[in-house]
Amino acid sequence: MAAPAPDGGAELPLPAAKHPAGASKLNDGDGDAYSMARTAKAVEEARKLKRQNAEAAGQYVLATEAELQIKRLMSQEIAEFEQVLRTAARAVADEFGVDFKTTKSLLINQWRTHREKRARLLAHAANEAGLSDAEKEQDI
Protein backbone atom coordinates (compact mmCIF):
# COMPACT_ATOMS: atom_id res chain seq x y z
CA MET A 1 0.00 0.00 0.00
CA ALA A 2 1.12 3.53 -0.56
CA ALA A 3 0.32 6.69 1.38
CA PRO A 4 -1.41 9.55 -0.43
CA ALA A 5 0.87 12.46 -1.27
CA PRO A 6 0.35 15.64 0.84
CA ASP A 7 -0.65 17.69 -2.21
CA GLY A 8 -3.11 15.07 -3.48
CA GLY A 9 -0.75 14.03 -6.30
CA ALA A 10 0.95 10.69 -6.82
CA GLU A 11 1.14 8.26 -3.95
CA LEU A 12 4.38 8.00 -1.93
CA PRO A 13 5.82 4.61 -0.89
CA LEU A 14 5.47 3.75 2.78
CA PRO A 15 8.69 3.39 4.81
CA ALA A 16 10.13 -0.08 5.31
CA ALA A 17 8.38 -2.13 8.01
CA LYS A 18 10.32 -2.58 11.24
CA HIS A 19 10.88 -6.04 12.70
CA PRO A 20 11.15 -6.69 16.46
CA ALA A 21 14.95 -7.19 16.34
CA GLY A 22 15.45 -3.74 14.83
CA ALA A 23 15.93 -5.01 11.28
CA SER A 24 13.80 -3.54 8.55
CA LYS A 25 12.15 -5.23 5.62
CA LEU A 26 13.14 -3.86 2.26
CA ASN A 27 10.41 -2.21 0.23
CA ASP A 28 9.23 -4.36 -2.63
CA GLY A 29 10.95 -3.31 -5.81
CA ASP A 30 13.93 -1.73 -4.01
CA GLY A 31 16.52 -3.52 -6.14
CA ASP A 32 19.47 -1.32 -5.16
CA ALA A 33 19.09 -1.95 -1.43
CA TYR A 34 18.59 -5.66 -2.07
CA SER A 35 21.71 -5.81 -4.24
CA MET A 36 23.73 -3.92 -1.63
CA ALA A 37 22.54 -6.22 1.15
CA ARG A 38 23.29 -9.28 -0.94
CA THR A 39 26.77 -7.98 -1.83
CA ALA A 40 27.54 -7.17 1.82
CA LYS A 41 26.46 -10.67 2.84
CA ALA A 42 28.59 -12.25 0.10
CA VAL A 43 31.64 -10.21 1.12
CA GLU A 44 31.22 -11.19 4.77
CA GLU A 45 30.78 -14.85 3.82
CA ALA A 46 33.94 -14.69 1.68
CA ARG A 47 35.90 -13.19 4.59
CA LYS A 48 34.60 -15.91 6.89
CA LEU A 49 35.58 -18.68 4.47
CA LYS A 50 39.00 -17.10 3.92
CA ARG A 51 39.59 -17.06 7.70
CA GLN A 52 38.40 -20.66 8.06
CA ASN A 53 40.72 -21.78 5.24
CA ALA A 54 43.65 -19.99 6.88
CA GLU A 55 42.84 -21.64 10.21
CA ALA A 56 42.68 -25.06 8.55
CA ALA A 57 46.04 -24.40 6.86
CA GLY A 58 47.60 -23.56 10.23
CA GLN A 59 48.15 -19.86 9.53
CA TYR A 60 46.17 -18.84 12.60
CA VAL A 61 46.10 -20.15 16.12
CA LEU A 62 43.84 -19.52 19.07
CA ALA A 63 45.32 -16.43 20.77
CA THR A 64 44.51 -17.58 24.30
CA GLU A 65 46.26 -20.91 23.74
CA ALA A 66 49.31 -19.22 22.24
CA GLU A 67 49.42 -16.74 25.13
CA LEU A 68 49.27 -19.56 27.68
CA GLN A 69 52.16 -21.40 26.00
CA ILE A 70 54.24 -18.23 25.76
CA LYS A 71 53.68 -17.46 29.46
CA ARG A 72 54.72 -20.99 30.39
CA LEU A 73 57.90 -20.78 28.29
CA MET A 74 58.77 -17.33 29.60
CA SER A 75 58.32 -18.50 33.21
CA GLN A 76 60.68 -21.41 32.55
CA GLU A 77 63.28 -19.10 31.01
CA ILE A 78 63.06 -16.64 33.91
CA ALA A 79 63.45 -19.46 36.43
CA GLU A 80 66.45 -20.75 34.48
CA PHE A 81 68.06 -17.29 34.45
CA GLU A 82 67.49 -16.87 38.18
CA GLN A 83 69.29 -20.19 38.68
CA VAL A 84 72.20 -18.80 36.64
CA LEU A 85 72.24 -15.78 38.96
CA ARG A 86 72.40 -18.07 42.03
CA THR A 87 75.29 -19.99 40.46
CA ALA A 88 77.03 -16.70 39.65
CA ALA A 89 76.47 -15.47 43.23
CA ARG A 90 78.10 -18.68 44.52
CA ALA A 91 81.09 -18.15 42.20
CA VAL A 92 81.48 -14.48 43.27
CA ALA A 93 81.19 -15.40 46.94
CA ASP A 94 83.82 -18.16 46.61
CA GLU A 95 86.19 -16.06 44.51
CA PHE A 96 86.11 -12.89 46.61
CA GLY A 97 85.26 -14.31 50.01
CA VAL A 98 81.97 -12.42 50.41
CA ASP A 99 78.70 -13.65 51.86
CA PHE A 100 76.81 -15.84 49.38
CA LYS A 101 73.34 -14.88 50.60
CA THR A 102 74.06 -11.14 50.32
CA THR A 103 75.57 -11.53 46.86
CA LYS A 104 72.65 -13.68 45.69
CA SER A 105 70.14 -11.20 47.10
CA LEU A 106 71.83 -8.27 45.33
CA LEU A 107 71.91 -10.05 41.97
CA ILE A 108 68.31 -11.31 42.18
CA ASN A 109 67.00 -7.89 43.30
CA GLN A 110 68.78 -6.15 40.43
CA TRP A 111 67.37 -8.69 37.98
CA ARG A 112 63.83 -8.32 39.30
CA THR A 113 64.02 -4.51 39.22
CA HIS A 114 65.19 -4.69 35.62
CA ARG A 115 62.44 -7.20 34.75
CA GLU A 116 59.70 -5.01 36.27
CA LYS A 117 60.93 -1.96 34.36
CA ARG A 118 61.00 -3.91 31.08
CA ALA A 119 57.54 -5.35 31.75
CA ARG A 120 56.09 -1.85 32.20
CA LEU A 121 57.76 -0.60 29.00
CA LEU A 122 56.61 -3.61 26.99
CA ALA A 123 53.05 -3.39 28.33
CA HIS A 124 52.93 0.28 27.30
CA ALA A 125 54.28 -0.59 23.84
CA ALA A 126 51.69 -3.39 23.47
CA ASN A 127 48.86 -1.01 24.38
CA GLU A 128 50.05 1.48 21.76
CA ALA A 129 50.54 -1.11 19.02
CA GLY A 130 48.23 -1.17 16.02
CA LEU A 131 47.75 -3.70 13.28
CA SER A 132 50.84 -4.63 11.29
CA ASP A 133 50.85 -4.27 7.50
CA ALA A 134 50.44 -8.05 7.18
CA GLU A 135 47.42 -8.00 9.51
CA LYS A 136 45.85 -5.12 7.60
CA GLU A 137 46.45 -6.93 4.32
CA GLN A 138 44.65 -10.07 5.51
CA ASP A 139 41.43 -8.12 6.17
CA ILE A 140 39.63 -10.94 7.94
Salt bridges, closest charged atoms under 4 A:
ASP28 OD1 - LYS25 NZ 3.54
GLU44 OE1 - ARG47 NH1 3.85
GLU55 OE2 - ARG51 NH1 2.69
GLU67 OE2 - LYS71 NZ 3.51
GLU82 OE1 - ARG86 NH2 3.99
GLU82 OE1 - ARG112 NH2 3.27
GLU82 OE2 - ARG115 NH1 3.10
ASP94 OD1 - ARG90 NH1 3.76
ASP139 OD1 - ARG47 NH2 3.47
